[in-house]
C-alpha cells in the first residue's frame, strides 16, 4: 500500500482506526476495556505523577493568590 498524504481527512487511517475499535468492542467485554483503560505501566504512572506535581506547583497565569472582592 502506497502511503500518500491525504491531508486532514485521511480516509485510510480512519478505516484502520474504526476497524480496530470494532474488533476491540467485539472481542472484549465492557469491564475488560474499563480495566485496561485504568491500568498504567510503571512508566505511565511516574509520568502522570510528575505531570500532576508540575501542574499543582504552577499557578494559573494572571490568577491572584488572594481572592479579589
C-alpha positions as a Markdown table, in Angstrom:
| # | Residue | x | y | z |
|---|---|---|---|---|
| 1 | Unk | 0.0 | 0.0 | 0.0 |
| 2 | Unk | 1.4 | 3.3 | -1.0 |
| 3 | Unk | 1.5 | 5.9 | 1.7 |
| 4 | Unk | 0.4 | 9.3 | 0.4 |
| 5 | Unk | -0.6 | 12.4 | 2.3 |
| 6 | Unk | -4.4 | 12.6 | 2.3 |
| 7 | Unk | -4.5 | 15.7 | 4.4 |
| 8 | Unk | -6.7 | 16.2 | 7.3 |
| 9 | Unk | -9.4 | 13.8 | 6.1 |
| 10 | Unk | -7.2 | 10.7 | 5.9 |
| 11 | Unk | -9.7 | 8.1 | 4.9 |
| 12 | Unk | -7.3 | 5.1 | 5.1 |
| 13 | Unk | -6.3 | 6.0 | 8.7 |
| 14 | Unk | -10.0 | 6.4 | 9.6 |
| 15 | Unk | -10.8 | 2.9 | 8.2 |
| 16 | Unk | -7.9 | 1.3 | 10.2 |
| 17 | Unk | -9.0 | 3.1 | 13.4 |
| 18 | Unk | -12.6 | 2.2 | 13.0 |
| 19 | Unk | -11.7 | -1.4 | 12.3 |
| 20 | Unk | -9.6 | -1.6 | 15.4 |
| 21 | Unk | -12.3 | -0.1 | 17.6 |
| 22 | Unk | -14.9 | -2.5 | 16.1 |
| 23 | Unk | -12.6 | -5.5 | 16.7 |
| 24 | Unk | -11.8 | -4.4 | 20.3 |
| 25 | Unk | -15.5 | -4.0 | 21.1 |
| 26 | Unk | -16.4 | -7.4 | 19.6 |
| 27 | Unk | -13.6 | -9.3 | 21.3 |
| 28 | Unk | -13.7 | -7.8 | 24.8 |
| 29 | Unk | -16.3 | -7.0 | 27.5 |
| 30 | Unk | -17.0 | -3.6 | 28.8 |
| 31 | Unk | -15.4 | -4.5 | 32.1 |
| 32 | Unk | -12.2 | -5.6 | 30.4 |
| 33 | Unk | -12.0 | -2.4 | 28.4 |
| 34 | Unk | -12.5 | -0.3 | 31.6 |
| 35 | Unk | -9.9 | -2.2 | 33.5 |
| 36 | Unk | -7.3 | -1.9 | 30.7 |
| 37 | Unk | -8.0 | 1.8 | 30.5 |
| 38 | Unk | -7.3 | 2.2 | 34.2 |
| 39 | Unk | -4.1 | 0.1 | 34.2 |
| 40 | Unk | -1.0 | 2.1 | 33.7 |
| 41 | Unk | 2.5 | 0.9 | 33.2 |
| 42 | Unk | 5.1 | 2.0 | 35.9 |
| 43 | Unk | 6.5 | 4.5 | 33.4 |
| 44 | Unk | 3.0 | 5.9 | 32.8 |
| 45 | Unk | 2.3 | 6.1 | 36.5 |
| 46 | Unk | 5.5 | 8.0 | 37.1 |
| 47 | Unk | 4.8 | 10.4 | 34.1 |
| 48 | Unk | 1.3 | 11.0 | 35.5 |
| 49 | Unk | 2.7 | 11.7 | 38.9 |
| 50 | Unk | 5.3 | 14.2 | 37.6 |
| 51 | Unk | 2.7 | 15.9 | 35.4 |
| 52 | Unk | 0.3 | 16.3 | 38.4 |
| 53 | Unk | 3.0 | 17.7 | 40.6 |
| 54 | Unk | 4.1 | 20.1 | 37.9 |
| 55 | Unk | 0.5 | 21.3 | 37.4 |
| 56 | Unk | -0.1 | 21.8 | 41.1 |
| 57 | Unk | 3.2 | 23.7 | 41.5 |
| 58 | Unk | 2.3 | 26.4 | 39.0 |
| 59 | Unk | -0.4 | 29.0 | 39.5 |
| 60 | Unk | -2.6 | 29.9 | 36.6 |
| 61 | Unk | -1.3 | 32.9 | 34.6 |
| 62 | Unk | -3.0 | 36.1 | 35.7 |
| 63 | Unk | -4.6 | 34.4 | 38.8 |
| 64 | Unk | -4.1 | 36.1 | 42.1 |
| 65 | Unk | -3.3 | 34.1 | 45.2 |
| 66 | Unk | -5.8 | 36.2 | 47.1 |
| 67 | Unk | -9.4 | 36.4 | 46.2 |
| 68 | Unk | -10.4 | 39.8 | 44.8 |
| 69 | Unk | -13.5 | 41.4 | 46.2 |
